């Protein structure tokens, strides 16, 4: 399965830190109702059984709304639940090794920080790239800042879709205009919102405006 760049427009990355009274599935459905174009399930601390159950629940919602469902890091869970894709970082399994496990149909996304990493990821079979952190972020404290000139260079260097991630909010998203990205991946901007559905509608409009400029 090749990755449609339209799926990168509003890429929602889950984080159970802001669950409150809602379940993760309820939060994800609110994001989907608001126009999220892709969902990545990121779970760092769940046991495998709980992770897999969560994966099946979120996958079902993504199928209903017709958007790609991506698993973060865990290739085994991605295969077991039949996810549309898996996303790996520079310190995780190399994309070529991922491909040998998941087969030809699954989307593979890779986190990159510069042109060298981007080209290596694409050569290894990445279907899309996530670049960041483009702004400072509290979600990943160890994420180094990637300059907008680097984002532009990566977008020019590769033919696969590129999504920006890291500290992006409705207040700063417009600063990414002209970088060549296909959309934004958001964590707290979506899932920490009081009204996730309404916030996603606004963020989608802002993303559409940003990539058109």
Backbone as a chain_set.jsonl record, in Angstrom:
{"seq": "XXXXXXXXXXXXXXXXXXXXXXXXXXXXXXXXXXXXXXXXXXXXXXXXXXXXXXXXXXXXXXXXXXXXXXXXXXXXXXXXXXXXXXXXXXXXXXXXXXXXXXXXXXXXXXXXXXXXXXXXXXXXXXXXXXXXXXXXXXXXXXXXXXXXXXXXXXXXXXXXXXXXXXXXXXXXXXXXXXXXXXXXXXXXXXXXXXXXXXXXXXXXXXXXXXXXX", "coords": {"N": [[0.848, -1.2, 0.0], [0.727, 2.074, -0.998], [1.493, 5.303, 0.321], [-0.832, 7.825, 0.529], [-0.448, 11.224, 0.033], [-2.412, 12.925, 0.948], [-3.312, 11.817, 3.246], [-1.62, 12.712, 5.147], [-2.347, 15.215, 5.953], [-3.79, 15.965, 8.381], [-2.603, 14.484, 10.872], [-3.124, 12.456, 13.432], [-1.686, 11.735, 16.522], [-1.771, 9.537, 19.116], [-2.006, 9.941, 22.706], [-2.196, 8.88, 25.89], [-2.036, 10.495, 28.07], [-3.833, 12.541, 28.357], [-6.361, 11.521, 28.81], [-8.46, 11.739, 30.779], [-11.849, 11.655, 31.579], [-12.596, 10.177, 29.432], [-12.35, 7.355, 27.152], [-9.558, 6.105, 25.238], [-10.359, 5.324, 22.697], [-12.737, 6.776, 22.43], [-11.736, 9.375, 22.376], [-10.209, 9.239, 20.032], [-12.238, 8.789, 18.163], [-13.564, 11.233, 18.291], [-11.601, 12.873, 17.216], [-11.512, 11.839, 14.623], [-14.094, 12.435, 13.747], [-13.787, 15.141, 13.62], [-12.159, 15.429, 11.465], [-9.596, 14.255, 11.243], [-7.025, 12.831, 9.32], [-5.411, 10.658, 9.428], [-4.415, 8.202, 11.792], [-2.207, 7.564, 14.391], [-1.382, 5.106, 16.644], [0.149, 5.382, 19.601], [1.813, 3.82, 22.081], [3.634, 3.529, 24.873], [3.837, 2.29, 27.318], [1.977, 0.287, 27.826], [1.042, -3.128, 28.468], [1.438, -6.0, 26.3], [-0.996, -7.353, 25.732], [-2.996, -5.491, 26.433], [-2.278, -3.386, 24.765], [-2.701, -4.554, 22.26], [-5.476, -4.992, 22.335], [-6.361, -2.352, 22.47], [-5.4, -1.515, 20.009], [-6.964, -2.986, 18.16], [-9.468, -1.848, 18.684], [-9.098, 0.873, 17.956], [-8.324, 0.568, 15.32], [-10.717, -0.405, 14.199], [-12.348, 1.872, 14.342], [-10.921, 3.597, 12.632], [-11.233, 2.246, 10.214], [-13.977, 2.58, 9.865], [-14.106, 5.295, 9.378], [-12.535, 5.554, 7.201], [-9.725, 6.11, 7.175], [-6.104, 5.857, 7.272], [-4.574, 3.584, 9.589], [-2.047, 3.598, 11.858], [0.587, 2.006, 13.614], [2.764, 2.879, 16.229], [6.164, 2.21, 16.421], [5.928, -0.597, 17.337], [6.291, -3.335, 15.652], [5.425, -5.968, 15.74], [2.889, -5.832, 16.995], [1.587, -4.306, 15.072], [1.457, -6.096, 12.922], [-0.037, -8.187, 14.067], [-2.545, -6.981, 14.591], [-3.323, -6.217, 12.125], [-2.792, -3.656, 11.083], [-2.739, -0.652, 9.042], [-0.29, 0.413, 8.748], [3.082, 1.012, 10.025], [5.106, 2.966, 12.167], [8.413, 3.981, 12.566], [11.273, 5.019, 14.509], [14.569, 6.576, 14.406], [16.091, 5.123, 16.17], [14.848, 2.757, 16.259], [13.756, -0.324, 14.652], [15.27, -0.766, 11.461], [14.018, 0.466, 8.337], [14.108, -1.254, 6.111], [14.336, -3.769, 7.303], [11.947, -3.814, 8.678], [10.19, -3.897, 6.499], [10.717, -6.464, 5.518], [9.437, -7.975, 7.374], [6.745, -7.091, 7.52], [5.772, -7.191, 4.945], [4.751, -6.29, 1.545], [2.483, -4.674, 1.454], [1.962, -3.048, 3.664], [2.08, 0.237, 5.043], [5.02, 2.069, 5.676], [6.372, 4.313, 7.9], [8.919, 6.674, 8.705], [10.811, 8.362, 11.149], [12.71, 11.288, 10.73], [15.538, 13.564, 10.718], [17.154, 15.029, 9.128], [18.523, 15.54, 5.778], [20.204, 13.412, 5.034], [19.352, 11.243, 6.676], [16.755, 11.097, 5.722], [17.015, 10.365, 2.984], [18.235, 7.874, 3.307], [16.212, 6.487, 4.633], [14.149, 6.427, 2.712], [15.457, 4.994, 0.691], [15.535, 2.579, 1.979], [12.952, 1.805, 1.95], [10.885, 3.373, 3.039], [7.604, 4.722, 3.124], [6.543, 7.13, 3.806], [7.683, 10.128, 5.481], [8.334, 11.384, 8.746], [9.153, 14.452, 10.034], [10.991, 16.242, 12.456], [11.809, 17.516, 15.764], [9.818, 20.25, 14.826], [9.149, 22.442, 16.279], [9.75, 23.392, 19.717], [8.922, 20.873, 22.088], [6.873, 19.359, 24.596], [6.182, 16.776, 24.59], [8.12, 15.02, 23.594], [10.888, 15.178, 25.12], [13.528, 14.805, 24.462], [13.807, 15.424, 21.857], [15.495, 16.928, 19.286], [15.6, 20.248, 17.895], [14.498, 20.923, 14.601], [15.471, 22.852, 11.941], [13.617, 25.083, 9.787], [14.698, 25.406, 7.255], [15.992, 22.98, 6.941], [13.812, 21.264, 6.893], [12.634, 22.076, 4.478], [14.685, 21.308, 2.724], [14.681, 18.517, 3.026], [12.124, 17.914, 2.04], [12.456, 18.655, -0.609], [14.309, 16.786, -1.388], [13.214, 14.236, -1.431], [10.688, 11.991, -2.779], [8.541, 10.935, -1.51], [5.642, 11.384, 0.67], [5.811, 13.94, 3.217], [5.539, 14.664, 6.62], [5.273, 17.089, 9.15], [6.271, 17.243, 12.59], [6.045, 17.893, 16.114], [5.583, 20.007, 18.638], [3.693, 21.544, 17.304], [1.071, 23.847, 16.952], [-2.172, 25.476, 16.804], [-1.534, 28.09, 16.829], [1.066, 28.349, 15.779], [1.231, 26.944, 13.408], [1.033, 28.135, 10.899], [3.539, 29.105, 10.422], [4.912, 27.159, 9.129], [4.361, 27.275, 6.492], [5.24, 27.067, 3.067], [7.303, 25.287, 3.378], [7.061, 22.875, 2.118], [5.934, 20.598, 3.136], [3.463, 17.956, 3.568], [1.56, 17.946, 5.465], [0.605, 17.968, 8.979], [1.63, 16.373, 11.988], [0.094, 15.795, 14.997], [-0.034, 15.873, 18.538], [-0.55, 16.731, 21.482], [-1.903, 19.062, 20.701], [-4.211, 18.126, 19.625], [-5.203, 15.995, 21.366], [-5.122, 17.015, 23.94], [-7.017, 18.892, 23.906], [-10.056, 20.48, 24.973], [-12.426, 20.228, 23.532], [-12.197, 18.018, 21.301], [-13.143, 17.314, 18.74], [-14.074, 19.77, 17.577], [-11.691, 21.201, 17.709], [-10.079, 19.748, 15.959], [-11.369, 20.238, 13.548], [-10.778, 22.952, 13.174], [-7.959, 22.863, 13.155], [-7.535, 21.31, 10.896], [-8.439, 22.993, 8.856], [-6.53, 25.026, 9.124], [-4.205, 23.612, 8.491], [-4.691, 22.926, 5.82], [-4.687, 25.485, 4.71], [-2.071, 26.232, 5.288], [-0.443, 24.416, 3.749], [-1.115, 25.182, 1.234], [-0.002, 27.6, 0.81]], "CA": [[0.0, 0.0, 0.0], [1.475, 3.328, -1.03], [0.922, 6.308, 1.221], [-1.411, 8.994, -0.12], [-0.028, 12.413, 0.776], [-3.582, 13.545, 1.568], [-3.459, 11.233, 4.579], [-0.702, 13.406, 6.049], [-2.843, 16.564, 6.222], [-4.016, 16.107, 9.827], [-2.147, 13.171, 11.33], [-3.329, 12.452, 14.884], [-0.845, 10.781, 17.254], [-2.422, 9.401, 20.422], [-1.255, 10.005, 23.964], [-3.21, 8.681, 26.928], [-1.808, 11.447, 29.164], [-4.954, 13.478, 28.474], [-7.622, 10.786, 28.706], [-9.516, 12.259, 31.648], [-13.001, 10.768, 31.765], [-12.882, 9.474, 28.184], [-11.45, 6.29, 26.728], [-8.75, 6.496, 24.09], [-11.182, 5.149, 21.503], [-13.668, 7.913, 22.356], [-10.96, 10.535, 21.936], [-9.868, 9.036, 18.627], [-13.429, 8.999, 17.331], [-13.792, 12.678, 18.231], [-10.629, 13.398, 16.246], [-11.955, 11.413, 13.293], [-15.277, 13.235, 13.413], [-13.313, 16.485, 13.323], [-11.452, 15.456, 10.188], [-8.261, 13.658, 11.232], [-6.854, 12.074, 8.079], [-4.589, 9.493, 9.741], [-4.266, 8.024, 13.245], [-1.113, 6.72, 14.874], [-1.527, 4.658, 18.027], [1.458, 5.357, 20.258], [1.703, 3.304, 23.444], [4.974, 3.194, 25.352], [3.852, 1.642, 28.628], [0.968, -0.767, 27.972], [1.451, -4.505, 28.209], [1.091, -6.395, 24.928], [-2.416, -7.701, 25.619], [-3.773, -4.248, 26.462], [-1.918, -2.656, 23.553], [-3.365, -5.205, 21.135], [-6.908, -4.71, 22.45], [-6.517, -0.944, 22.079], [-5.134, -1.439, 18.575], [-8.145, -3.466, 17.436], [-10.551, -0.875, 18.862], [-8.809, 2.069, 17.165], [-8.358, 0.144, 13.915], [-12.127, -0.485, 13.801], [-12.803, 3.245, 14.118], [-10.265, 4.117, 11.424], [-11.902, 1.616, 9.075], [-15.29, 3.204, 9.709], [-13.948, 6.652, 8.849], [-11.754, 5.476, 5.969], [-8.396, 6.729, 7.275], [-5.062, 4.888, 7.617], [-4.294, 3.32, 10.993], [-0.608, 3.34, 11.987], [1.113, 1.661, 14.934], [4.077, 3.442, 16.502], [7.288, 1.39, 16.897], [5.755, -2.019, 17.61], [6.027, -4.044, 14.403], [4.674, -7.191, 16.047], [1.488, -5.448, 17.206], [1.059, -3.867, 13.772], [1.146, -7.297, 12.15], [-1.102, -8.948, 14.741], [-3.856, -6.331, 14.502], [-3.625, -5.904, 10.733], [-2.767, -2.212, 10.889], [-2.382, -0.202, 7.692], [1.117, 0.781, 8.698], [3.881, 1.092, 11.247], [6.037, 4.093, 12.134], [9.601, 3.705, 13.373], [12.227, 6.102, 14.678], [15.955, 6.289, 14.038], [16.661, 4.144, 17.103], [14.046, 1.535, 16.181], [14.112, -1.216, 13.562], [15.492, -0.119, 10.176], [12.845, 0.299, 7.469], [14.248, -2.444, 5.278], [14.023, -4.935, 8.136], [10.498, -3.759, 8.898], [9.533, -4.358, 5.269], [10.856, -7.915, 5.397], [8.498, -8.591, 8.312], [5.344, -6.703, 7.303], [5.371, -7.431, 3.566], [4.718, -5.172, 0.606], [1.256, -3.883, 1.486], [1.856, -2.165, 4.827], [2.758, 1.529, 5.003], [6.099, 2.263, 6.643], [6.79, 5.688, 8.124], [10.186, 6.764, 9.433], [11.158, 9.675, 11.692], [14.016, 11.754, 10.276], [15.919, 14.884, 11.217], [17.984, 15.697, 8.136], [18.442, 14.973, 4.433], [20.888, 12.121, 5.005], [18.439, 10.235, 7.234], [15.591, 11.001, 4.838], [17.381, 9.578, 1.806], [18.477, 6.494, 3.745], [14.915, 5.883, 4.948], [13.458, 6.161, 1.45], [16.18, 3.896, 0.042], [15.22, 1.347, 2.709], [11.564, 1.437, 1.706], [9.891, 4.203, 3.728], [6.523, 5.248, 2.287], [6.413, 8.539, 4.171], [8.627, 10.545, 6.506], [7.944, 12.355, 9.753], [10.326, 15.252, 10.351], [10.812, 17.081, 13.626], [10.703, 18.384, 16.137], [9.912, 21.531, 14.15], [9.095, 23.418, 17.369], [10.015, 22.722, 20.986], [7.772, 20.058, 22.472], [6.919, 18.704, 25.902], [5.844, 15.367, 24.399], [9.381, 14.299, 23.478], [11.852, 16.13, 25.658], [14.847, 14.571, 23.886], [13.757, 15.698, 20.425], [16.211, 18.134, 18.89], [14.861, 21.133, 16.999], [14.861, 20.861, 13.186], [15.236, 24.156, 11.32], [12.717, 25.052, 8.637], [15.515, 25.194, 6.058], [16.216, 21.534, 6.849], [12.529, 20.684, 6.457], [12.526, 22.359, 3.039], [15.683, 20.499, 2.024], [14.193, 17.138, 3.032], [10.974, 17.832, 1.125], [12.973, 18.723, -1.984], [15.191, 15.641, -1.661], [12.484, 12.962, -1.513], [9.429, 11.998, -3.528], [7.469, 10.415, -0.66], [5.034, 12.42, 1.516], [6.524, 14.343, 4.436], [4.695, 15.298, 7.629], [6.043, 17.724, 10.228], [5.791, 16.924, 13.928], [6.787, 18.455, 17.239], [5.25, 21.325, 19.158], [2.843, 22.304, 16.376], [-0.204, 24.285, 17.514], [-2.924, 26.343, 15.882], [-0.902, 29.41, 16.834], [2.316, 28.414, 15.017], [1.195, 26.098, 12.214], [1.214, 28.947, 9.695], [4.977, 29.335, 10.235], [5.443, 26.07, 8.308], [4.003, 27.528, 5.094], [6.375, 27.171, 2.164], [8.325, 24.268, 3.651], [6.869, 21.75, 1.214], [5.35, 19.445, 3.821], [2.126, 17.56, 3.139], [0.643, 18.064, 6.582], [1.168, 18.052, 10.323], [1.31, 15.333, 12.965], [-0.2, 16.508, 16.233], [-0.317, 15.074, 19.728], [-1.3, 17.499, 22.483], [-2.79, 20.039, 20.057], [-5.497, 17.439, 19.438], [-5.728, 15.171, 22.458], [-5.262, 17.787, 25.18], [-8.088, 19.87, 23.707], [-11.301, 20.213, 25.695], [-13.365, 19.762, 22.509], [-11.294, 17.462, 20.292], [-13.759, 17.372, 17.416], [-14.032, 21.153, 17.086], [-10.296, 21.586, 17.545], [-9.597, 19.109, 14.739], [-11.92, 20.975, 12.396], [-10.003, 24.178, 13.027], [-6.59, 22.497, 12.792], [-7.538, 20.842, 9.504], [-8.522, 24.197, 8.022], [-5.244, 25.71, 9.193], [-3.24, 22.783, 7.762], [-4.994, 23.094, 4.4], [-4.233, 26.817, 4.347], [-0.615, 26.253, 5.371], [0.209, 23.715, 2.639], [-1.461, 25.846, -0.019], [0.719, 28.876, 0.717]], "C": [[0.88, 1.246, 0.0], [0.744, 4.357, -0.178], [0.442, 7.516, 0.422], [-1.034, 10.229, 0.694], [-1.197, 13.124, 1.444], [-3.813, 13.022, 2.982], [-2.586, 11.928, 5.61], [-1.256, 14.748, 6.537], [-3.047, 16.84, 7.706], [-3.833, 14.734, 10.461], [-2.184, 13.188, 12.861], [-2.514, 11.344, 15.545], [-1.349, 10.707, 18.692], [-1.447, 9.536, 21.581], [-2.278, 9.938, 25.096], [-3.017, 9.611, 28.131], [-2.994, 12.364, 29.392], [-6.308, 12.784, 28.409], [-8.741, 11.385, 29.555], [-10.614, 11.226, 31.837], [-13.29, 9.921, 30.532], [-11.923, 8.304, 27.971], [-10.639, 6.793, 25.539], [-9.569, 6.383, 22.806], [-12.171, 6.305, 21.338], [-12.949, 9.172, 21.882], [-10.618, 10.421, 20.452], [-11.079, 9.27, 17.736], [-13.763, 10.486, 17.227], [-12.853, 13.318, 17.214], [-11.04, 13.05, 14.821], [-13.19, 12.191, 12.838], [-14.868, 14.653, 13.012], [-12.477, 16.581, 12.061], [-10.034, 14.94, 10.187], [-8.139, 12.73, 10.025], [-6.002, 10.821, 8.248], [-4.498, 9.412, 11.259], [-3.1, 7.095, 13.525], [-1.36, 6.391, 16.343], [-0.132, 4.519, 18.634], [1.26, 4.963, 21.71], [3.078, 2.852, 23.901], [4.962, 2.303, 26.587], [2.816, 0.532, 28.814], [1.59, -2.144, 27.776], [0.898, -4.923, 26.844], [-0.409, -6.686, 24.761], [-3.291, -6.447, 25.569], [-3.527, -3.414, 25.205], [-2.681, -3.233, 22.357], [-4.873, -4.941, 21.153], [-7.208, -3.276, 22.025], [-6.357, -0.796, 20.569], [-6.34, -1.893, 17.764], [-9.295, -2.458, 17.519], [-10.337, 0.359, 17.987], [-8.821, 1.74, 15.671], [-9.797, 0.107, 13.394], [-12.675, 0.914, 13.488], [-12.208, 3.817, 12.831], [-10.874, 3.519, 10.164], [-13.243, 2.297, 8.805], [-15.185, 4.581, 9.064], [-13.046, 6.705, 7.61], [-10.41, 6.161, 6.006], [-7.361, 5.665, 7.665], [-4.838, 4.8, 9.13], [-2.856, 2.835, 11.123], [-0.271, 2.993, 13.437], [2.504, 2.269, 15.094], [5.014, 2.374, 17.048], [7.071, -0.124, 16.883], [5.317, -2.783, 16.358], [5.166, -5.28, 14.648], [3.193, -6.895, 16.248], [0.847, -5.035, 15.894], [0.639, -5.054, 12.921], [-0.041, -8.035, 12.755], [-2.479, -8.313, 14.567], [-4.243, -5.995, 13.063], [-3.701, -4.413, 10.478], [-2.425, -1.877, 9.438], [-0.899, 0.117, 7.593], [1.778, 0.766, 10.056], [4.873, 2.24, 11.074], [7.193, 3.808, 13.069], [10.514, 4.928, 13.42], [13.626, 5.667, 14.282], [16.575, 5.231, 14.942], [15.885, 2.831, 17.11], [14.543, 0.661, 15.022], [14.238, -0.458, 12.236], [14.373, -0.483, 9.196], [12.918, -0.948, 6.597], [13.931, -3.719, 6.046], [12.534, -4.992, 8.455], [9.768, -4.327, 7.692], [9.592, -5.871, 5.136], [9.88, -8.655, 6.311], [7.045, -8.336, 7.91], [4.86, -6.956, 5.882], [5.224, -6.145, 2.769], [3.545, -4.224, 0.799], [1.186, -2.867, 2.622], [2.658, -0.88, 4.633], [3.866, 1.554, 6.056], [6.451, 3.743, 6.695], [8.054, 5.706, 8.959], [10.405, 8.204, 9.903], [12.564, 10.052, 11.231], [14.263, 13.171, 10.788], [16.761, 15.675, 10.225], [17.889, 14.966, 6.806], [19.078, 13.59, 4.369], [19.984, 11.001, 5.531], [17.244, 10.025, 6.326], [15.887, 10.125, 3.626], [17.606, 8.109, 2.159], [17.159, 5.774, 4.019], [14.155, 5.518, 3.681], [14.125, 5.007, 0.706], [15.852, 2.55, 0.687], [13.748, 0.951, 2.598], [10.516, 2.237, 2.44], [8.862, 4.749, 2.741], [6.202, 6.703, 2.603], [7.421, 8.836, 5.27], [7.954, 11.494, 7.486], [9.185, 13.133, 10.143], [10.048, 16.177, 11.524], [11.9, 16.799, 14.662], [10.876, 19.765, 15.493], [9.772, 22.704, 15.122], [9.434, 22.666, 18.658], [8.748, 22.024, 21.454], [7.967, 19.435, 23.847], [6.639, 17.215, 25.779], [7.092, 14.506, 24.307], [10.499, 15.246, 23.874], [13.235, 15.978, 25.042], [14.905, 14.909, 22.402], [14.451, 17.014, 20.102], [15.407, 18.943, 17.888], [15.408, 21.019, 15.579], [14.494, 22.192, 12.532], [14.351, 24.025, 10.087], [13.479, 24.89, 7.321], [15.805, 23.708, 5.842], [14.953, 20.822, 6.388], [12.358, 20.875, 4.956], [13.464, 21.46, 2.245], [15.246, 19.036, 1.937], [13.046, 16.979, 2.038], [11.415, 17.876, -0.333], [13.728, 17.453, -2.368], [14.45, 14.333, -1.891], [11.172, 13.112, -2.277], [8.26, 11.486, -2.696], [6.867, 11.551, 0.168], [5.849, 12.685, 2.775], [5.556, 15.071, 5.357], [5.588, 15.875, 8.724], [5.42, 17.386, 11.569], [6.624, 17.669, 14.962], [6.389, 19.865, 17.589], [4.344, 22.167, 18.265], [1.496, 22.595, 17.028], [-0.937, 25.138, 16.492], [-2.316, 27.733, 15.815], [0.345, 29.478, 15.952], [2.304, 27.632, 13.712], [1.46, 26.882, 10.936], [2.693, 29.216, 9.398], [5.622, 28.26, 9.352], [5.098, 26.24, 6.835], [5.261, 27.67, 4.25], [7.46, 26.149, 2.382], [8.218, 23.066, 2.716], [6.275, 20.511, 1.854], [3.926, 19.185, 3.34], [1.102, 17.631, 4.255], [1.378, 18.074, 7.897], [0.715, 16.874, 11.174], [1.214, 15.996, 14.329], [-0.533, 15.55, 17.355], [-1.179, 15.905, 20.678], [-2.252, 18.517, 21.864], [-4.166, 19.453, 19.801], [-5.997, 16.856, 20.751], [-5.766, 15.861, 23.817], [-6.384, 18.812, 25.086], [-9.341, 19.475, 24.482], [-12.36, 19.665, 24.753], [-12.538, 19.289, 21.315], [-11.87, 17.592, 18.89], [-13.68, 18.778, 16.813], [-12.598, 21.604, 16.825], [-9.724, 20.986, 16.262], [-10.123, 19.813, 13.491], [-11.097, 22.226, 12.12], [-8.577, 23.87, 12.56], [-6.505, 22.008, 11.344], [-7.607, 22.018, 8.539], [-7.171, 24.917, 7.972], [-4.158, 24.942, 8.42], [-3.439, 22.932, 6.26], [-4.482, 24.452, 3.904], [-2.712, 26.866, 4.296], [0.038, 25.595, 4.155], [-0.094, 24.359, 1.3], [-0.673, 27.141, -0.23], [2.178, 28.693, 0.301]], "O": [[1.688, 1.438, 0.908], [-0.47, 4.281, 0.012], [1.227, 8.154, -0.28], [-1.272, 10.278, 1.901], [-0.996, 13.855, 2.413], [-4.429, 13.692, 3.811], [-2.785, 11.756, 6.812], [-0.686, 15.353, 7.445], [-2.54, 17.831, 8.232], [-4.77, 13.942, 10.571], [-1.372, 13.856, 13.502], [-2.629, 10.172, 15.185], [-1.352, 11.713, 19.402], [-0.249, 9.285, 21.456], [-3.118, 10.826, 25.241], [-3.762, 9.519, 29.106], [-3.16, 12.909, 30.484], [-7.296, 13.391, 27.997], [-9.867, 11.52, 29.076], [-10.355, 10.08, 32.203], [-14.143, 9.034, 30.581], [-10.83, 8.268, 28.536], [-10.996, 7.789, 24.911], [-9.482, 7.244, 21.931], [-12.412, 6.758, 20.219], [-13.486, 9.94, 21.084], [-10.727, 11.395, 19.707], [-10.963, 9.881, 16.673], [-14.201, 10.945, 16.172], [-13.254, 14.193, 16.447], [-10.925, 13.879, 13.918], [-13.302, 12.557, 11.668], [-15.515, 15.285, 12.177], [-12.121, 17.677, 11.628], [-9.314, 15.162, 9.214], [-9.042, 11.94, 9.746], [-5.882, 10.016, 7.324], [-4.504, 10.439, 11.938], [-3.009, 5.995, 12.979], [-1.525, 7.284, 17.174], [0.656, 3.662, 18.236], [0.618, 5.682, 22.477], [3.625, 1.887, 23.366], [5.953, 1.634, 26.88], [2.785, -0.101, 29.869], [2.544, -2.305, 27.014], [0.0, -4.276, 26.304], [-1.011, -6.303, 23.758], [-4.214, -6.358, 24.759], [-4.45, -2.814, 24.653], [-3.235, -2.491, 21.547], [-5.475, -4.696, 20.108], [-8.18, -3.016, 21.316], [-7.091, -0.043, 19.93], [-6.7, -1.248, 16.779], [-10.01, -2.244, 16.54], [-11.274, 0.841, 17.35], [-9.276, 2.544, 14.856], [-10.062, 0.541, 12.273], [-13.375, 1.109, 12.495], [-12.91, 4.445, 12.039], [-11.016, 4.21, 9.156], [-13.595, 2.557, 7.654], [-16.062, 4.988, 8.302], [-12.823, 7.775, 7.043], [-9.977, 6.735, 5.007], [-7.706, 4.68, 8.318], [-4.903, 5.799, 9.846], [-2.487, 1.797, 10.573], [-0.783, 3.613, 14.369], [3.328, 2.177, 14.185], [4.692, 1.708, 18.032], [7.957, -0.861, 16.452], [4.128, -2.864, 16.049], [4.282, -5.596, 13.852], [2.338, -7.617, 15.735], [-0.306, -5.373, 15.63], [-0.409, -5.024, 12.276], [-0.946, -8.458, 12.036], [-3.472, -9.023, 14.411], [-5.359, -5.542, 12.808], [-4.572, -3.949, 9.741], [-1.891, -2.708, 8.704], [-0.317, 0.099, 6.508], [1.141, 0.544, 11.086], [5.408, 2.46, 9.987], [6.99, 3.438, 14.225], [10.529, 5.754, 12.506], [13.84, 4.526, 13.873], [17.488, 4.518, 14.525], [16.208, 1.91, 17.86], [15.626, 0.892, 14.484], [13.406, 0.394, 11.925], [13.849, -1.597, 9.223], [11.909, -1.618, 6.372], [13.326, -4.643, 5.502], [11.934, -6.066, 8.499], [8.847, -5.132, 7.832], [8.629, -6.494, 4.691], [9.535, -9.81, 6.061], [6.215, -9.243, 7.951], [3.654, -6.937, 5.634], [5.532, -5.056, 3.253], [3.603, -3.078, 0.353], [0.414, -1.912, 2.539], [3.777, -0.909, 4.122], [3.668, 1.111, 7.188], [6.784, 4.352, 5.679], [8.243, 4.853, 9.826], [10.205, 9.149, 9.14], [13.493, 9.25, 11.325], [13.35, 13.872, 11.224], [17.05, 16.851, 10.448], [17.262, 13.911, 6.707], [18.543, 12.693, 3.718], [19.865, 9.945, 4.909], [16.767, 8.9, 6.175], [15.098, 9.245, 3.284], [17.219, 7.214, 1.408], [17.002, 4.6, 3.682], [13.584, 4.432, 3.583], [13.444, 4.143, 0.155], [15.887, 1.511, 0.028], [13.343, -0.103, 3.088], [9.355, 1.831, 2.472], [9.218, 5.186, 1.646], [5.654, 7.421, 1.766], [7.947, 7.926, 5.911], [7.111, 12.305, 7.103], [10.182, 12.533, 10.546], [9.0, 16.82, 11.583], [12.781, 15.963, 14.459], [11.94, 20.377, 15.597], [10.215, 23.816, 14.835], [9.406, 21.435, 18.683], [7.64, 22.518, 21.245], [9.072, 19.037, 24.215], [6.828, 16.465, 26.737], [7.14, 13.407, 24.859], [10.992, 16.022, 23.054], [14.036, 16.912, 25.087], [15.935, 14.706, 21.758], [14.05, 18.076, 20.579], [14.623, 18.387, 17.12], [16.621, 21.017, 15.369], [13.335, 22.607, 12.568], [14.338, 22.986, 9.426], [12.958, 24.3, 6.375], [15.856, 23.235, 4.706], [15.016, 19.888, 5.589], [11.98, 19.943, 4.245], [13.08, 20.913, 1.211], [15.418, 18.392, 0.902], [13.009, 16.011, 1.279], [10.823, 17.218, -1.188], [13.778, 17.088, -3.543], [15.003, 13.41, -2.489], [10.626, 14.207, -2.403], [7.11, 11.588, -3.122], [7.514, 12.582, 0.351], [6.487, 11.787, 3.326], [4.842, 15.979, 4.933], [6.537, 15.23, 9.169], [4.201, 17.256, 11.685], [7.772, 18.029, 14.705], [6.8, 20.816, 16.925], [4.243, 23.379, 18.455], [0.86, 21.701, 17.587], [-0.388, 25.479, 15.444], [-2.551, 28.473, 14.86], [0.662, 30.544, 15.425], [3.291, 27.661, 12.977], [2.048, 26.352, 9.993], [3.057, 29.518, 8.262], [6.746, 28.433, 8.883], [5.508, 25.423, 6.011], [6.229, 28.31, 4.661], [8.449, 26.135, 1.649], [9.185, 22.323, 2.546], [6.127, 19.482, 1.195], [3.27, 20.065, 2.783], [-0.087, 17.404, 4.029], [2.604, 18.175, 7.944], [-0.432, 16.434, 11.091], [2.143, 16.676, 14.765], [-1.221, 14.548, 17.158], [-2.404, 15.787, 20.671], [-3.301, 18.808, 22.44], [-5.164, 20.173, 19.763], [-7.095, 17.187, 21.2], [-6.379, 15.346, 24.752], [-6.675, 19.516, 26.053], [-9.648, 18.292, 24.629], [-13.106, 18.754, 25.112], [-12.218, 20.077, 20.425], [-11.153, 17.944, 17.954], [-13.262, 18.944, 15.667], [-12.323, 22.299, 15.847], [-8.964, 21.648, 15.556], [-9.406, 19.962, 12.502], [-10.762, 22.521, 10.972], [-8.053, 24.542, 11.672], [-5.519, 22.265, 10.653], [-6.913, 22.035, 7.523], [-6.731, 25.36, 6.911], [-3.301, 25.547, 7.776], [-2.47, 23.05, 5.511], [-3.915, 24.551, 2.815], [-2.129, 27.458, 3.388], [0.976, 26.153, 3.585], [0.609, 24.102, 0.322], [-0.68, 27.706, -1.324], [2.913, 29.673, 0.18]]}, "num_chains": 1, "name": "protein.A"}
